[in-house]
Amino acid sequence: MPTILDFEPIPEWLVDEVYLAVRQELFALCIPEHLEGFSYLCSAIVKAAQDPECARRVTKFLYPELAREANTS
């Protein structure tokens, strides 16, 4: 079974479309958009699609990057 690491990173020009598609899919899974973590989850999925290696470095790269973008710690 393929993993996220088996795919090519998405190009920069496609990021907005992927973000919207992720939002729609999460909404289809009955995850409500009004939850604070919803946007963080969308961003994390898109970042993992942009850089598949960050899926392996969640605590060292992905979490700090999301916190930096959201201006939190």
Backbone torsions as a table, in degrees:
resi	resn	phi	psi	omega
1	MET	NA	129.5	-179.2
2	PRO	-69.5	150.5	175.7
3	THR	-115.4	175.2	179.8
4	ILE	-62.0	-25.9	-179.5
5	LEU	-73.9	-11.3	179.6
6	ASP	-88.5	-3.1	-175.9
7	PHE	-107.0	155.7	175.1
8	GLU	-74.1	146.2	176.6
9	PRO	-62.1	149.4	178.1
10	ILE	-76.9	144.7	179.2
11	PRO	-71.4	155.1	-177.0
12	GLU	-58.1	-37.2	-176.7
13	TRP	-69.6	-11.8	-177.6
14	LEU	-102.2	-2.9	-173.5
15	VAL	-59.3	-45.4	-178.2
16	ASP	-62.5	-41.1	178.9
17	GLU	-66.4	-39.9	178.6
18	VAL	-65.1	-41.8	178.9
19	TYR	-58.7	-45.8	178.9
20	LEU	-64.9	-39.1	178.3
21	ALA	-65.3	-39.1	177.8
22	VAL	-64.1	-44.3	178.0
23	ARG	-57.8	-45.1	-179.0
24	GLN	-64.4	-41.3	-179.6
25	GLU	-67.6	-40.8	177.9
26	LEU	-65.2	-39.9	176.9
27	PHE	-63.3	-39.2	178.2
28	ALA	-65.1	-25.7	176.8
29	LEU	-85.7	10.7	178.7
30	CYS	66.9	28.7	172.7
31	ILE	-91.2	113.7	-174.0
32	PRO	-69.6	138.2	-177.6
33	GLU	-68.4	-22.8	-175.0
34	HIS	-75.9	-10.8	176.9
35	LEU	-69.0	138.7	-177.5
36	GLU	-59.0	-38.4	-177.2
37	GLY	-73.7	-10.7	-178.1
38	PHE	-59.0	-49.3	-178.4
39	SER	-68.1	-34.5	176.8
40	TYR	-64.6	-41.0	179.3
41	LEU	-64.0	-43.5	177.2
42	CYS	-59.4	-47.1	-179.8
43	SER	-62.2	-40.8	-180.0
44	ALA	-63.7	-41.9	179.8
45	ILE	-65.1	-43.0	179.8
46	VAL	-65.9	-41.9	178.1
47	LYS	-61.4	-40.8	178.2
48	ALA	-65.2	-33.1	177.4
49	ALA	-73.6	-31.4	177.9
50	GLN	-73.6	-38.8	-178.0
51	ASP	-134.1	87.4	-175.8
52	PRO	-55.3	-26.8	179.5
53	GLU	-65.4	-27.6	-179.2
54	CYS	-68.9	-16.1	174.8
55	ALA	-64.7	-25.1	176.5
56	ARG	-86.1	-22.4	-175.7
57	ARG	-113.3	53.9	-174.6
58	VAL	-61.2	-53.1	-176.3
59	THR	-77.6	-27.1	-179.0
60	LYS	-85.8	-26.8	-175.6
61	PHE	-125.4	-54.7	-170.8
62	LEU	-65.0	-51.5	-179.8
63	TYR	-60.1	-48.6	179.0
64	PRO	-62.5	-36.1	178.7
65	GLU	-65.2	-43.4	177.6
66	LEU	-64.3	-40.8	178.5
67	ALA	-64.0	-39.9	178.1
68	ARG	-62.4	-43.9	179.3
69	GLU	-64.4	-34.2	-177.5
70	ALA	-91.7	2.5	-178.8
71	ASN	56.0	43.5	176.2
72	THR	-129.9	-179.2	178.4
73	SER	-114.1	NA	NA
